[in-house]
Amino acid sequence: MSAHPWVCASCRSVNQPRENRCYKCRTPRELGEADPTTLLVAGAGSRAEPKAGPVGTYRGSGDRALLTQALIVAAMAVTVVSSLLGADIVGGVLGAEAAVDETSVVTVALVGGFGLLLSAAALVAWAAWLSRVVANVPAAGLGWPNVTPNAAVFESLIPGVNLYRVPAIVRDVTGRLEPDGKGDALIAAAWLALVGGHWFRASGAR
């Protein structure tokens, strides 16, 4: 790899030698590095460059989306049941009723643990779906997103980080699909799902 800065053929941005993707349009270096002597200098950057053509193979994400939705609904349902059962036990203790049945306590613990497992599975399924969506962006000829598919997985799974990184990833993708801003609802849904997921996991652990 050259030790000198390189120029992106897609947007004509100058990148540092250590960068593997263009800092501006995110085109991979191996696909977008240009010979500076072949580029026109006059008027460079004065007009929008045409979008890159499709790169890679498009693979559907519908199955992953369906699995994610099913796991989220299941996790919410189990967490609600766990909370109701736990409320009954707490109410019995506060009401000075007879000693709480040990079986009921075990049941609440098992249901709560199952809810946590479903929440974790839903988060992993979401990360897998988002990774597939990110991978499909260049395959659809929409350029290069601001993260790689692998990075989308890691940033979706790290608590706290996912609260601000996942909406940014979704915003980047939806901005390419719907430049007029119609994808804002999906961004809000992504953020609410993550916040709700953290809340439900915390509720199930109590």
C-alpha positions as CSV (number, residue, x, y, z in Angstrom):
1,M,0.0,0.0,0.0
2,S,1.3,3.4,-0.9
3,A,2.6,5.7,1.8
4,H,1.2,8.7,0.0
5,P,-2.3,10.2,0.2
6,W,-4.8,8.8,-2.3
7,V,-7.6,10.3,-4.3
8,C,-11.1,8.9,-4.5
9,A,-12.4,8.5,-8.0
10,S,-16.0,8.8,-6.9
11,C,-15.9,12.1,-5.1
12,R,-12.3,13.3,-5.7
13,S,-11.6,13.6,-2.0
14,V,-8.0,13.3,-0.8
15,N,-7.5,10.6,1.8
16,Q,-4.7,9.8,4.2
17,P,-2.5,6.8,3.4
18,R,-3.9,4.7,6.3
19,E,-7.5,5.1,5.3
20,N,-9.0,2.0,3.7
21,R,-12.3,3.8,2.7
22,C,-12.9,7.3,1.5
23,Y,-13.7,9.6,4.4
24,K,-16.4,11.4,2.5
25,C,-18.3,8.9,0.4
26,R,-17.0,5.7,2.1
27,T,-16.0,4.0,-1.2
28,P,-13.4,1.2,-0.4
29,R,-9.9,2.1,-1.5
30,E,-9.4,-0.9,-3.7
31,L,-12.4,0.1,-5.7
32,G,-12.2,3.8,-5.7
33,E,-8.5,4.8,-5.7
34,A,-7.8,6.9,-8.8
35,D,-4.7,8.0,-10.6
36,P,-4.5,11.7,-9.9
37,T,-3.0,12.3,-13.4
38,T,-6.1,11.1,-15.1
39,L,-8.5,13.3,-13.2
40,L,-9.8,16.6,-14.5
41,V,-8.8,19.4,-12.1
42,A,-10.9,22.2,-13.4
43,G,-14.3,22.3,-11.7
44,A,-13.5,19.3,-9.5
45,G,-16.1,19.1,-6.7
46,S,-18.3,21.8,-8.2
47,R,-21.1,19.4,-9.1
48,A,-22.5,16.3,-7.6
49,E,-20.8,13.1,-8.8
50,P,-23.0,10.3,-10.2
51,K,-23.9,7.5,-7.8
52,A,-21.8,4.4,-7.9
53,G,-23.2,1.4,-9.8
54,P,-24.3,-1.8,-8.0
55,V,-21.4,-3.6,-6.3
56,G,-21.7,-7.0,-4.8
57,T,-24.7,-9.3,-4.5
58,Y,-28.0,-8.2,-3.1
59,R,-29.5,-10.6,-0.5
60,G,-33.0,-10.1,0.9
61,S,-33.4,-9.2,4.6
62,G,-37.1,-9.9,5.0
63,D,-36.5,-13.2,6.9
64,R,-34.3,-11.5,9.4
65,A,-36.7,-8.7,9.8
66,L,-39.6,-11.1,10.5
67,L,-37.5,-13.0,13.0
68,T,-36.6,-9.8,14.8
69,Q,-40.2,-8.6,15.0
70,A,-41.3,-12.0,16.4
71,L,-38.6,-12.0,19.1
72,I,-39.4,-8.4,20.1
73,V,-43.1,-9.2,20.5
74,A,-42.3,-12.4,22.4
75,A,-39.9,-10.6,24.7
76,M,-42.4,-7.9,25.5
77,A,-45.1,-10.4,26.2
78,V,-43.0,-12.5,28.5
79,T,-41.7,-9.5,30.3
80,V,-45.2,-8.2,31.0
81,V,-46.2,-11.6,32.3
82,S,-43.2,-11.7,34.6
83,S,-43.9,-8.2,35.9
84,L,-47.5,-9.1,36.7
85,L,-46.5,-12.3,38.5
86,G,-43.9,-10.3,40.5
87,A,-46.4,-7.7,41.4
88,D,-48.7,-10.4,42.8
89,I,-46.0,-11.7,45.0
90,V,-45.0,-8.2,46.2
91,G,-48.6,-7.4,46.9
92,G,-49.0,-10.5,49.0
93,V,-45.9,-9.6,51.1
94,L,-47.0,-6.0,51.6
95,G,-50.6,-7.2,52.5
96,A,-49.2,-9.4,55.3
97,E,-50.8,-12.4,53.7
98,A,-49.6,-16.0,54.2
99,A,-46.0,-16.8,53.3
100,V,-45.3,-16.6,49.7
101,D,-45.3,-19.9,47.9
102,E,-41.7,-20.8,47.0
103,T,-42.9,-22.2,43.7
104,S,-44.3,-18.9,42.7
105,V,-41.0,-17.2,43.3
106,V,-39.2,-19.8,41.2
107,T,-41.8,-19.4,38.5
108,V,-41.3,-15.6,38.4
109,A,-37.5,-16.1,38.3
110,L,-37.8,-18.6,35.4
111,V,-40.2,-16.4,33.4
112,G,-38.0,-13.3,34.0
113,G,-34.9,-15.2,32.9
114,F,-36.7,-16.4,29.8
115,G,-37.7,-12.8,29.0
116,L,-34.0,-11.7,29.3
117,L,-33.0,-14.5,26.9
118,L,-35.7,-13.4,24.4
119,S,-34.6,-9.8,24.7
120,A,-30.9,-10.8,24.0
121,A,-32.0,-12.9,21.1
122,A,-34.1,-10.0,19.7
123,L,-31.1,-7.7,19.9
124,V,-28.8,-10.2,18.1
125,A,-31.5,-10.7,15.4
126,W,-31.8,-6.9,15.0
127,A,-28.0,-6.6,14.6
128,A,-28.0,-9.4,12.0
129,W,-30.8,-7.6,10.1
130,L,-29.1,-4.2,10.2
131,S,-25.8,-5.8,9.0
132,R,-27.6,-7.3,6.0
133,V,-29.3,-4.0,5.2
134,V,-25.9,-2.2,5.3
135,A,-24.4,-4.8,3.1
136,N,-27.2,-4.3,0.5
137,V,-26.6,-0.6,0.2
138,P,-23.7,-0.9,-2.3
139,A,-25.4,-3.8,-4.0
140,A,-28.4,-1.6,-4.7
141,G,-26.1,1.0,-6.3
142,L,-26.6,3.6,-3.4
143,G,-23.0,4.2,-2.6
144,W,-21.3,3.1,0.6
145,P,-22.8,3.5,4.1
146,N,-20.9,5.0,7.0
147,V,-20.1,1.6,8.5
148,T,-19.2,-1.9,7.4
149,P,-21.7,-4.7,8.0
150,N,-19.5,-6.1,10.8
151,A,-19.3,-2.7,12.5
152,A,-23.1,-2.5,12.3
153,V,-23.3,-5.7,14.3
154,F,-20.8,-4.6,17.0
155,E,-22.3,-1.1,17.4
156,S,-25.8,-2.6,17.7
157,L,-24.8,-5.0,20.5
158,I,-22.7,-2.6,22.8
159,P,-25.0,-1.2,25.4
160,G,-25.1,2.6,25.4
161,V,-23.2,2.9,22.2
162,N,-26.2,1.4,20.3
163,L,-28.5,4.2,21.6
164,Y,-26.7,6.8,19.4
165,R,-24.9,4.7,16.8
166,V,-27.8,2.6,15.5
167,P,-30.1,5.6,14.7
168,A,-27.1,7.2,12.9
169,I,-26.7,4.0,10.8
170,V,-30.4,3.8,10.1
171,R,-30.5,7.5,9.2
172,D,-27.6,7.0,6.7
173,V,-29.4,4.1,5.0
174,T,-32.8,5.7,4.9
175,G,-31.3,8.9,3.6
176,R,-30.0,7.0,0.6
177,L,-33.3,5.3,0.1
178,E,-35.6,8.2,0.8
179,P,-33.6,11.5,0.3
180,D,-36.7,13.6,1.0
181,G,-36.8,12.5,4.7
182,K,-39.6,10.0,4.6
183,G,-37.4,7.5,6.5
184,D,-37.5,9.6,9.8
185,A,-40.2,7.4,11.2
186,L,-38.0,4.3,10.9
187,I,-35.2,6.2,12.7
188,A,-37.6,7.0,15.6
189,A,-38.8,3.4,15.7
190,A,-35.2,2.2,15.9
191,W,-34.3,4.5,18.8
192,L,-37.5,3.7,20.7
193,A,-37.0,-0.1,20.2
194,L,-33.5,0.2,21.7
195,V,-34.6,2.3,24.6
196,G,-37.5,0.0,25.2
197,G,-35.3,-3.0,25.0
198,H,-33.0,-1.7,27.7
199,W,-36.1,-0.9,29.8
200,F,-37.6,-4.3,29.4
201,R,-34.4,-6.1,30.2
202,A,-34.0,-4.0,33.3
203,S,-37.7,-4.7,34.3
204,G,-37.2,-8.4,33.7
205,A,-34.1,-8.4,35.9
206,R,-35.9,-6.9,38.9
